[in-house]
Amino acid sequence: MKTKILKTEQQYNQACERIYSLINSSATAIEPNSPKGEEIELLSLLVEKYEQENHQMEAPDPIEAIKFRMEQMSLKQADIAPLFGGKTRVSEVLNGKRTLTLKMITLLNRYLGIPLESLMSGNKEIKLETKKREKLLNVSAIKDYLSGRTAAVI
């Protein structure tokens, strides 16, 4: 395969197939500095770049992230109740009747390893009023920062 910047889905798929075939081409480990090892590394970098530009995933909803982590760790609501301040509060949060507090977010990150981005990104309730948002977007540094992002913040 000729190595070049991946620009199409077809090129991306071919690169993934090539990585797979290289990895499975030998019963022994592939040395990093060998020709195969260097080709895998280069293709992996190209695939990663293409995925970042074309296959971006949004962070999960915070409640779904918590439930997923609970499932991974085989936890019950009672097990994580101390992180929320009690059994009733954990139930309210997981059922969408109460929002996560900063303390809950910090504790969930610290004790369950849930990424902060997953716990905070889905909070659609926090919004600026229209006039305040417009004023904020008139600040060039903020406008430049947001225009460089791929995910909508506002």
Secondary structure, 3 states (H helix, E strand, C coil): CCCCCCCCHHHHHHHHHHHHHHHCCCCCCCCCCCHHHHHHHHHHHHHHHHHHHHCCCCCCCHHHHHHHHHHHCCCCHHHHHHHHCCHHHHHHHHCCCCCCCHHHHHHHHHHHCCCHHHHHCCCCCCCCCHHHHHHHHCCHHHHHHHHCCCCCCC
